Amino acid sequence: MIQIHCPYCCELLPEQEFAYAGEAHIVRPEDPGALSDEAWRDYLFLRTNARGPYHERWRHVHGCSRFFNALRDTVSDRILVTYRMGEAPPAPPSEEGGDA
Amino acid sequence: MRFSFLSLLRNALAGQSLWTPQWPQAEPRKEYDVVIIGAGGHGLGAAYYLAKEHGITNVAVIDKGWLGGGNTGRNTTIIRSNYLYDESVGLYDHALKLWENLSQDLNYNVMFSRRGVLMLAHSVHDVQVFKRHVYANRRLGVDNEWLSPEEAQAYCPPLNIDPGARYPIMGAALQRRGGTARHDAVAWGYARAAAERGVDIIQNCAVRSISRDANGNVAGVETDRGFIAAKKVAVSVAGNTTPLMDTAGIRLPLESYPLQALVSEPVKPVMPCVVMSNTVHAYISQSDKGELVIGAGTDQYTSYSQRGALHIVEETVAAICEIFPIFSRMRMLRNWGGIVDVTPDRSPILGLTPVPGLYVNCGWGTGGFKATPGSAHVFAHTIARDEPHPLNAPFRLDRFRTGRLVDEAAAAAVAH
């Protein structure tokens, strides 16, 4: 179990209060009718699924109910930072030298 | 050395001194016709069928760890083919038919046990979904039958069918041809049989990247022990598929999640079959050593850590104790996690990629073990002929562009 800091409630709370909501910063197409099949595939299905720091969405379902973003290391599962919707994504820490 | 009654007898008399290593420790050569990345059941099996059925023996199987140490050694060994769609039933039942003769084919006891897989329905929705599966399977001549709660308990006596139970049992779907196999033996059996036919198995050698030549074709792999040239490269690395395919410039519709399992202390035979409850994410059978083998659902977030959260295991064990009150005082010995790569439609991706000479076998999610022989068999066909076998043609990567999904996710109606 990981502990997550909700940037709206400003509290560190257990994972069970939250629901994972997948990769963050995927922008809904402005003009869906104009999209090619390739662009639909990219939007709907392709995911970065990064090994290492990963921008992702969480929702505080058993609290304030709000969505927020997090930067989490998917190798250690450690959450590096959480931030509110609309805030600019923090840059991942510089490249790690460890084993791939 | 071939295993037979005579070889057992000879070694029994000679103090077990005549056995030879089951496969040699291969040193990587400079070049191969085919390099398969990932020495799990799927990768080793593909090497075996390449050698046996397609005469391609200049093959290396490379693994960053020891063979069978990934998801092949971490799953709960359940084998069944009662999926909803024709495409899935075709692929999984092909595997089930190969399981039936695998020990003879490999001259290696994979301990395939056709003990039956019972899938429990706890709600009206479950009943409707499972009956739909039963009819869909029987239409294709694949066995699957509907049992009342009493019939289910007769098949699996420890089951609690009290209507007042926390998870009441309203019936169950039974596939009698389903069962379990010894997962390590599958990896070892394929490794031995492939090595016998000339395949090099290279362990403890991580592939850093997949190299492409100036025309964009596959050129080989960059490894811990230098560059290995290859005409064809086949990727069979489950949860680590995304980072590896990124090095070849291919983005995939995959997310990697931890999936946990645990085993109890060994006891005398008490579970005659496999019982699955998709709704409460509890999967249980008993190994031949006597341990209860229990599988949980995936954790909610993506991860490469090969471990999961304790509360997931706690929920699964709580569900097991409700369905089988008889197990409530058993002690659990070990738990562990593996990383499973999940596709949006919960069906695998098995076939060609946009890079000539690069093939991928991934996206099996939480259920790849059961498919091992079938998947390996058609993957070898795909690599050898440079075109998919009819059974894996529907599982092409391109389906996420065309929209022709094999949507077992919607069919199962559970979070996988």
Interface residues (C-beta under 8 A of the other chain):
Chain A: M1 I2 E15 Q16 A19 Y20 G22 D37 E38 W40 R41 D42 L44 F45 L46 R47 T48 N49 A50 R51 Y54 E56 R72 T74 V75 S76 D77 D99 A100
Chain B: A206 R208 N240 T242 P243 R251 L252 P253 L254 E255 S256 Q300 Y301 T302 S303 Y304 S305 A309 L310 H311 P344 F400 R401 T402 G403
